Amino acid sequence: MKRIVTVKTLLAILFTFGLTSLKSESHTCYVENEKQKTESFYKIENLNVKSFFKLFTENYYETRKLNFITLAGEFPDNWVKSKDIDYLISIINSNKKCCGYMNVYSSYISTDHGEIGGFAIIFLNSYMTKTKINLGLNCNPKTDKKNIKKIENWYRNEFKKK
């Protein structure tokens, strides 16, 4: 009887240490995987207007169900510069599909896509009103003729006169 208890005790000890070891290894893998994910986010402050559009168009694939780019951080104040305005005006009417924006803290995964002109409208409105860009947790903007007319009028009547 004593021998059976010893074997049971020995098995219990091995089982306990075995689980602790497994938990430890899986925790280490989890931490390393999370570190890799964090390092793979694009940081907004490392992008400018043209690199933003390049990133969002080159990573869009019509056949893929999920087309979004996850960005970390906030857009800096005055992110859109006056040198970007002509470029943004040139793409404002574009219905070309691109990836949508997803904030790193978003828990919602959208199957929608953005449009180049939609993002251009947001960026131009930010410049015109001197407000910080805030795309929320998810953003898949589309072109909007009403906003385009307003921006084109501003461009002709105010920006070009500077």
C-alpha positions as CSV (number, residue, x, y, z in Angstrom):
1,M,0.0,0.0,0.0
2,K,2.8,2.3,0.9
3,R,4.4,1.7,-2.5
4,I,1.2,2.6,-4.4
5,V,1.0,5.9,-2.5
6,T,4.6,6.6,-3.4
7,V,4.0,5.9,-7.0
8,K,0.9,8.1,-7.0
9,T,2.7,10.9,-5.2
10,L,5.6,10.6,-7.7
11,L,3.2,10.8,-10.6
12,A,1.4,13.7,-9.0
13,I,4.7,15.6,-8.6
14,L,5.8,14.8,-12.2
15,F,2.4,15.8,-13.5
16,T,2.4,19.1,-11.6
17,F,6.0,20.0,-12.7
18,G,5.2,18.9,-16.2
19,L,2.2,21.3,-16.3
20,T,4.2,24.1,-14.8
21,S,6.8,23.6,-17.4
22,L,4.2,23.5,-20.2
23,K,2.5,26.6,-18.9
24,S,5.8,28.4,-18.7
25,E,6.7,27.5,-22.3
26,S,3.3,28.5,-23.7
27,H,3.4,31.8,-21.8
28,T,6.8,32.5,-23.2
29,C,5.6,31.7,-26.7
30,Y,2.5,34.0,-26.2
31,V,4.7,36.9,-25.0
32,E,7.1,36.5,-27.9
33,N,4.2,36.3,-30.4
34,E,2.6,39.5,-28.9
35,K,5.9,41.3,-29.1
36,Q,6.2,40.4,-32.8
37,K,2.6,41.6,-33.4
38,T,3.3,44.9,-31.7
39,E,6.4,45.4,-33.7
40,S,4.5,44.7,-37.0
41,F,2.0,47.5,-36.5
42,Y,2.6,50.6,-38.7
43,K,3.0,53.7,-36.7
44,I,1.2,56.8,-38.0
45,E,4.0,59.1,-37.1
46,N,6.3,57.2,-39.4
47,L,4.0,57.9,-42.4
48,N,3.4,60.9,-44.5
49,V,0.5,61.5,-47.0
50,K,2.1,59.8,-50.0
51,S,3.4,56.8,-48.0
52,F,0.0,56.4,-46.4
53,F,-1.7,56.1,-49.8
54,K,1.1,53.8,-51.1
55,L,0.7,51.5,-48.1
56,F,-3.1,51.4,-48.4
57,T,-3.2,50.8,-52.1
58,E,-0.4,48.3,-52.4
59,N,-1.9,46.1,-49.7
60,Y,-5.4,46.0,-51.2
61,Y,-6.4,42.8,-52.9
62,E,-9.8,42.5,-54.5
63,T,-10.0,38.7,-53.9
64,R,-9.1,39.0,-50.2
65,K,-12.1,39.3,-47.8
66,L,-10.3,41.4,-45.2
67,N,-8.6,44.5,-46.5
68,F,-7.5,46.8,-43.7
69,I,-4.3,48.2,-42.3
70,T,-3.8,48.4,-38.6
71,L,-2.1,51.6,-37.4
72,A,-0.8,52.5,-34.0
73,G,-0.7,56.0,-32.5
74,E,-2.4,59.2,-33.4
75,F,-2.0,61.5,-36.4
76,P,0.3,64.4,-35.3
77,D,-1.1,67.9,-35.4
78,N,-0.7,69.4,-38.9
79,W,0.1,66.0,-40.4
80,V,-1.1,67.3,-43.8
81,K,1.4,69.9,-45.1
82,S,0.8,72.5,-47.7
83,K,3.1,70.6,-50.1
84,D,0.6,67.7,-50.0
85,I,-2.4,69.7,-51.1
86,D,-1.9,69.5,-54.9
87,Y,-1.4,65.7,-54.6
88,L,-4.5,65.3,-52.5
89,I,-6.6,67.4,-55.0
90,S,-5.3,65.2,-57.8
91,I,-6.7,62.1,-56.2
92,I,-9.8,63.5,-54.5
93,N,-12.2,62.1,-57.2
94,S,-10.6,58.6,-57.2
95,N,-13.0,55.7,-56.6
96,K,-10.1,53.3,-56.6
97,K,-10.5,50.8,-53.8
98,C,-7.9,50.6,-51.0
99,C,-7.5,49.1,-47.6
100,G,-9.5,50.5,-44.8
101,Y,-8.0,51.9,-41.6
102,M,-8.2,50.0,-38.3
103,N,-6.9,51.3,-35.0
104,V,-4.7,49.0,-33.0
105,Y,-7.3,49.1,-30.2
106,S,-10.3,48.2,-32.3
107,S,-12.1,45.0,-31.6
108,Y,-14.3,45.2,-34.7
109,I,-13.0,43.7,-38.0
110,S,-14.6,45.3,-41.0
111,T,-15.0,43.5,-44.4
112,D,-15.5,46.9,-46.1
113,H,-12.9,48.7,-48.1
114,G,-11.9,52.4,-48.4
115,E,-11.5,54.6,-51.4
116,I,-8.6,56.8,-52.2
117,G,-10.8,59.8,-52.7
118,G,-12.5,59.2,-49.3
119,F,-9.2,59.4,-47.4
120,A,-8.1,62.4,-49.5
121,I,-11.4,64.2,-48.5
122,I,-10.7,63.5,-44.8
123,F,-7.1,64.8,-45.1
124,L,-8.0,67.9,-47.0
125,N,-10.8,68.7,-44.6
126,S,-8.3,68.4,-41.7
127,Y,-6.0,70.8,-43.4
128,M,-8.8,73.3,-44.3
129,T,-10.2,73.4,-40.8
130,K,-6.8,73.1,-39.0
131,T,-8.1,70.1,-37.0
132,K,-6.3,66.9,-36.1
133,I,-7.2,63.8,-38.1
134,N,-9.2,61.3,-36.2
135,L,-10.2,58.2,-38.1
136,G,-11.8,56.5,-35.0
137,L,-11.4,52.8,-34.5
138,N,-12.3,51.9,-38.1
139,C,-12.6,54.0,-41.2
140,N,-13.5,53.0,-44.7
141,P,-14.3,56.3,-46.4
142,K,-15.8,56.7,-49.8
143,T,-15.8,59.7,-52.2
144,D,-18.5,62.2,-51.8
145,K,-19.4,64.7,-54.5
146,K,-20.8,67.3,-52.1
147,N,-17.5,67.4,-50.1
148,I,-15.5,67.3,-53.3
149,K,-17.2,70.5,-54.6
150,K,-16.7,72.3,-51.3
151,I,-13.0,71.4,-51.3
152,E,-12.5,72.3,-54.9
153,N,-14.0,75.7,-54.3
154,W,-11.7,76.2,-51.3
155,Y,-8.8,75.1,-53.4
156,R,-9.5,77.6,-56.2
157,N,-10.6,80.5,-54.1
158,E,-8.3,80.3,-51.1
159,F,-5.4,77.9,-51.4
160,K,-4.3,78.9,-54.9
161,K,-4.4,82.6,-54.0
162,K,-1.7,82.2,-51.3
